Amino acid sequence: MEALPADVLDIVLAFVDDLTLERVFTARAVRVSRLWYELGTKYLWKSVHLLAVLRLLPDDAWCFCEREHISLTVSYSNASGIPSDIKTSR
């Protein structure tokens, strides 16, 4: 079986990415092979949710009290550790 040309594969990955707002299908597709990974990674990174990035920060990064007198209050919806709401106060 011959491989799909890269241009055709890129169109397929763009279609898969447009199917849903979640990146689940795209994330699964880029695990098929190295070529799929190289072509599909740009679709995974085209929009990143702020809360996903903030979850990567260490626990002590949630307060800027000493410098700017601004603090962040993070509310968690459940025990999963995923922030549901972030508020700033001065």
C-alpha positions as CSV (number, residue, x, y, z in Angstrom):
1,M,0.0,0.0,0.0
2,E,1.4,3.4,-1.0
3,A,1.3,6.3,1.4
4,L,-0.9,9.3,0.8
5,P,0.9,12.4,-0.6
6,A,1.6,14.9,2.1
7,D,-0.7,17.5,0.5
8,V,-3.7,15.1,0.6
9,L,-2.8,14.1,4.2
10,D,-2.7,17.7,5.2
11,I,-6.2,18.2,3.8
12,V,-7.4,15.2,5.7
13,L,-5.9,16.4,9.0
14,A,-7.5,19.9,8.5
15,F,-10.8,18.2,8.0
16,V,-10.4,16.1,11.1
17,D,-9.4,19.2,13.1
18,D,-12.5,21.1,11.9
19,L,-14.9,18.3,13.0
20,T,-15.0,19.4,16.6
21,L,-13.8,22.1,18.9
22,E,-12.0,19.6,21.0
23,R,-8.6,18.3,19.8
24,V,-9.3,14.7,20.7
25,F,-9.5,13.4,17.1
26,T,-6.6,15.5,15.9
27,A,-4.5,14.2,18.9
28,R,-5.3,10.6,18.0
29,A,-4.6,11.2,14.3
30,V,-1.1,12.6,14.9
31,R,-0.1,9.4,16.7
32,V,-0.5,7.3,13.6
33,S,3.0,7.9,12.2
34,R,5.8,10.4,12.2
35,L,4.6,12.0,9.0
36,W,1.1,12.5,10.4
37,Y,2.7,14.0,13.5
38,E,4.8,16.4,11.5
39,L,1.8,17.5,9.5
40,G,-0.8,17.6,12.2
41,T,1.0,19.2,15.1
42,K,0.2,22.7,13.8
43,Y,-3.5,22.0,14.2
44,L,-3.0,21.0,17.8
45,W,-1.2,24.2,18.6
46,K,-3.3,26.7,16.6
47,S,-5.5,27.5,19.6
48,V,-4.5,26.7,23.2
49,H,-6.9,27.4,26.1
50,L,-5.5,29.6,28.8
51,L,-6.6,27.3,31.6
52,A,-4.6,24.5,30.1
53,V,-1.5,26.6,30.1
54,L,-2.1,27.9,33.6
55,R,-2.4,24.3,34.9
56,L,1.2,23.8,33.9
57,L,2.4,26.5,36.2
58,P,3.8,25.5,39.6
59,D,1.5,26.0,42.7
60,D,3.5,28.9,44.0
61,A,2.9,30.9,40.8
62,W,-0.6,31.9,41.8
63,C,0.2,35.0,43.8
64,F,1.9,38.3,42.7
65,C,1.2,40.0,46.0
66,E,4.7,41.4,46.7
67,R,5.4,43.0,43.4
68,E,2.2,44.3,41.8
69,H,-0.2,43.8,44.8
70,I,-2.3,41.7,42.5
71,S,-3.3,38.2,43.6
72,L,-5.1,35.4,41.8
73,T,-7.9,33.3,43.4
74,V,-8.3,30.0,41.7
75,S,-11.5,28.0,42.2
76,Y,-11.6,24.3,41.5
77,S,-14.8,22.6,40.4
78,N,-13.8,19.1,41.6
79,A,-10.9,17.1,42.9
80,S,-9.3,16.7,39.4
81,G,-7.2,19.8,39.9
82,I,-8.6,21.6,36.9
83,P,-9.3,25.3,37.6
84,S,-12.9,26.3,36.9
85,D,-12.6,30.0,37.6
86,I,-9.7,32.5,38.1
87,K,-10.2,35.9,39.6
88,T,-7.8,38.7,40.2
89,S,-7.9,41.2,43.1
90,R,-5.8,44.2,44.0
